Amino acid sequence: MGTWYFAGNVRQSRRVSLPQPPAPRPERHDTRLDRYVEQYADRTHTMQASAVRALFAVANRPEVVSLAGGMPNITDLPLNVVADSLQNLIMTEGTKAMQYGSGQGEPMIREQICEVMGLEGIVAHPDDVVVTCGSQQALDLVTRIFCNPGDVVIAEAPSYVGALTTFRSYQVEVVHVTMDDDGIRTDALAQAVTACRAAGKNPKFLYTIPNFSNPSGISQTADRRREVLQTCLDLDLLVVEDNPYGLLSLDAEPLPALRSMEDEQVLYLGSFSKTFAPGFRIGWALAPHAVREKLTLAQEAATLCPPVFSQYAVSSYLRDHDWQNQIVSFKDMYRARRDAMLEALEEYMPEGTTWTNPAGGFFVWVTMPEGLDSQSMLPRAVTDRVAYTPGTAFYADGLGSRNLRLSFCYPPPDRIREGVRRLAEVMRRELDLHHTFGLGTSPRHDGLTSGPGPEVS
């Protein structure tokens, strides 16, 4: 039917189109359990479960020796001192500690963070520190403010799985650069950046863990650090220095941080998770002034403010306890575990296996003999009551199939030795199968050399 309109005393009519009812949605015949699957943002399609987190349920079984997770051993913490400190905090400053706070972080802990960084040669002002929920959130905020979908991050190979997860969630392409026993190869770094720019891609920063890298355990030498910095200065490339393990040097004094050598080109990330306790979730970013402003705005959008109670708790620990001597205690404990792992690897591993010799941190990077695949071998290792992290978790491009990461930070030395023994037995059986049936290598074969360094072809 038409619709009548009136103009003065004359009645007129004309036909207009009424909106049609929406067509019925086609009936679904698939087996999807998530009714919202078509409503998620595109960035969710690249999200993947962490290989390390996926192992937790199995690795925490008491009969399994877990050499997988990088969980700090905090049994040596003086819990009575921490308890007294927290009780005193609540009684004297509880109304402040349990209130909202600054998006940048509380002034007293930012000052103390500068003192902590001073142990690695960094001269910093508290105004340039942004407190975060662990250094993982700091990395998330840095990626958020610098990277658009399709941008490139240059990362050492292998690289921290949590960083790769963050970059993937922001739809960032990761371009790996190879390492040798001294750290990032600067020729590969320059070549990667130049090739990206020639292809019209936009490399935003270099991501590196220069001290006892997770997962390789390799540290950049002092000379290599200067070379990496000079290469990035020449290329006008920002450096994101992730340094959770720097104070856990087991054989010598800590090397100067990259940030201590260059203050405008380096954005530094730190954490109390490895030198105090991870449960408080306090980390930080030290950034040039303008970048600091952007990080603070991003922090306020994400959490309003970092956890105030945790900041006060960490601050009171640093103020009232001999935290530097506590780090010495941690180092002694980790050194015994590191040495137990290296000795066990030497004793039990089959011929053709190589590994790094970390001078600190938590991890050893193992290269298995030709023909073995760490991902496909994992279920059989767990059946034999030992867990590790497959090397493919630490590459954005599927490499690392012959590699695995072993963590020495949590189990006691005798359990570490037993875990390595069990792992070696699994590897020997895998090698026997390979030799008997002529099984080929995984298509993810990474071309690793037989030497101890995590080089890729």
HELIX and SHEET records of a PDB file:
HELIX    1   1 ASP A   42  THR A   46  5                                   5    
HELIX    2   2 ALA A   51  ALA A   59  1                                   9    
HELIX    3   3 LEU A   79  ALA A   97  1                                  19    
HELIX    4   4 PRO A  107  GLY A  118  1                                  12    
HELIX    5   5 PRO A  126  ASP A  128  5                                   3    
HELIX    6   6 GLY A  134  PHE A  146  1                                  13    
HELIX    7   7 VAL A  161  SER A  169  1                                   9    
HELIX    8   8 THR A  186  ALA A  198  1                                  13    
HELIX    9   9 ALA A  222  LEU A  235  1                                  14    
HELIX   10  10 LEU A  258  MET A  261  1                                   4    
HELIX   11  11 PRO A  278  PHE A  280  5                                   3    
HELIX   12  12 HIS A  289  THR A  303  1                                  15    
HELIX   13  13 VAL A  308  ASP A  320  1                                  13    
HELIX   14  14 TRP A  323  TYR A  348  1                                  26    
HELIX   15  15 SER A  374  THR A  383  1                                  10    
HELIX   16  16 GLY A  391  PHE A  394  5                                   4    
HELIX   17  17 PRO A  413  PHE A  437  1                                  25    
SHEET    1   A 2 THR A   3  ALA A   7  0                                        
SHEET    2   A 2 VAL A  10  ARG A  14 -1                                        
SHEET    1   B 2 VAL A  65  SER A  66  0                                        
SHEET    2   B 2 VAL A 386  ALA A 387  1                                        
SHEET    1   C 7 VAL A 129  THR A 132  0                                        
SHEET    2   C 7 GLY A 283  LEU A 286 -1                                        
SHEET    3   C 7 VAL A 266  SER A 271 -1                                        
SHEET    4   C 7 LEU A 238  ASP A 242  1                                        
SHEET    5   C 7 PRO A 203  THR A 208  1                                        
SHEET    6   C 7 VAL A 152  GLU A 156  1                                        
SHEET    7   C 7 GLU A 173  VAL A 177  1                                        
SHEET    1   D 2 MET A 179  ASP A 180  0                                        
SHEET    2   D 2 GLY A 183  ILE A 184 -1                                        
SHEET    1   E 4 THR A 354  TRP A 355  0                                        
SHEET    2   E 4 PHE A 363  THR A 367 -1                                        
SHEET    3   E 4 ASN A 403  SER A 407 -1                                        
SHEET    4   E 4 THR A 389  PRO A 390 -1                                        
END                                                                             
